[in-house]
Amino acid sequence: MADGLELSVRVTPRAAQPGLRRVDTDPDGAAVLAVHVAAPPADGAANAALVKLLAKLFGVPKSAVTIAAGQTGRRKRILVAGDPDALAARAADLVAAL
């Protein structure tokens, strides 16, 4: 993405401890961030919690985080708007801290 960062995410709703958990590999061999949120998967609550959590982790406003695909599923494609180099560096820091 030219003006941001694209992420593949697998969300676990109703988690006791929300946050970024690990990097998994999907069946196709692509890296997927495993993210837990406390909200239930009803009425978009889990999606809203995911956007809020990712915005906080990446230090961007909630409006900069968009769910581009997977609105109703656990697997989602997320777009984070902003400086791609800064976002990639932040993503590397987050993954290294796992």
C-alpha positions as CSV (number, residue, x, y, z in Angstrom):
1,M,0.0,0.0,0.0
2,A,1.5,3.3,-1.1
3,D,0.2,5.5,1.7
4,G,0.0,3.1,4.6
5,L,0.3,-0.5,5.7
6,E,-1.9,-3.6,4.9
7,L,-2.2,-6.3,7.5
8,S,-3.8,-9.8,7.6
9,V,-5.4,-10.3,11.0
10,R,-7.2,-13.2,12.7
11,V,-9.5,-11.9,15.5
12,T,-10.5,-13.8,18.6
13,P,-13.5,-12.1,20.3
14,R,-14.6,-12.4,23.9
15,A,-11.0,-12.8,25.0
16,A,-10.0,-12.3,28.7
17,Q,-6.8,-10.5,27.8
18,P,-7.2,-8.2,24.7
19,G,-4.1,-7.5,22.6
20,L,-1.7,-8.6,20.0
21,R,-0.8,-12.3,20.7
22,R,1.4,-13.7,18.1
23,V,2.2,-14.1,14.4
24,D,0.6,-17.2,12.9
25,T,0.9,-18.7,9.4
26,D,-2.3,-19.3,7.5
27,P,-2.7,-22.4,5.3
28,D,-1.4,-20.5,2.3
29,G,1.8,-19.7,4.1
30,A,1.1,-16.0,4.6
31,A,1.8,-14.3,8.0
32,V,-1.3,-13.4,10.0
33,L,-1.4,-11.3,13.2
34,A,-3.5,-13.0,16.0
35,V,-5.4,-10.3,17.9
36,H,-7.7,-10.8,20.8
37,V,-10.5,-8.4,21.7
38,A,-12.8,-8.5,24.7
39,A,-15.9,-7.5,22.7
40,P,-18.4,-10.1,21.5
41,P,-18.8,-10.6,17.7
42,A,-22.3,-9.0,17.7
43,D,-23.4,-5.8,16.1
44,G,-19.9,-4.9,15.0
45,A,-18.6,-4.6,18.6
46,A,-15.6,-6.9,17.9
47,N,-14.7,-4.9,14.7
48,A,-14.9,-1.6,16.6
49,A,-12.7,-3.0,19.4
50,L,-10.2,-4.3,16.8
51,V,-10.0,-0.8,15.1
52,K,-9.6,0.9,18.5
53,L,-6.8,-1.6,19.5
54,L,-4.9,-1.4,16.3
55,A,-5.1,2.4,16.2
56,K,-3.7,2.5,19.7
57,L,-0.9,0.0,18.9
58,F,0.1,1.9,15.8
59,G,-0.3,5.4,17.3
60,V,-2.8,6.6,14.7
61,P,-6.4,7.9,15.0
62,K,-9.2,5.3,14.7
63,S,-10.1,6.9,11.4
64,A,-6.8,5.7,9.9
65,V,-7.7,2.1,10.5
66,T,-10.1,0.5,8.0
67,I,-11.3,-3.1,7.7
68,A,-11.0,-3.6,4.0
69,A,-12.2,-7.2,3.9
70,G,-13.7,-9.8,6.3
71,Q,-16.3,-7.6,8.1
72,T,-18.2,-10.7,9.3
73,G,-15.4,-13.3,9.6
74,R,-12.5,-13.9,11.9
75,R,-10.0,-13.3,9.1
76,K,-9.7,-9.7,8.1
77,R,-7.6,-7.5,5.8
78,I,-6.8,-4.2,7.6
79,L,-5.5,-1.0,6.1
80,V,-3.7,1.5,8.3
81,A,-3.2,4.9,6.7
82,G,-0.1,6.9,7.3
83,D,3.6,6.9,6.5
84,P,4.4,3.4,5.3
85,D,8.0,3.4,6.6
86,A,7.0,4.5,10.1
87,L,4.1,2.0,10.2
88,A,6.3,-0.8,9.0
89,A,8.9,0.0,11.7
90,R,6.1,0.1,14.3
91,A,4.8,-3.3,13.1
92,A,8.3,-4.7,13.3
93,D,8.6,-3.4,16.9
94,L,5.3,-4.9,17.9
95,V,6.1,-8.3,16.5
96,A,9.6,-8.3,18.0
97,A,8.0,-7.6,21.4
98,L,5.8,-10.8,21.2
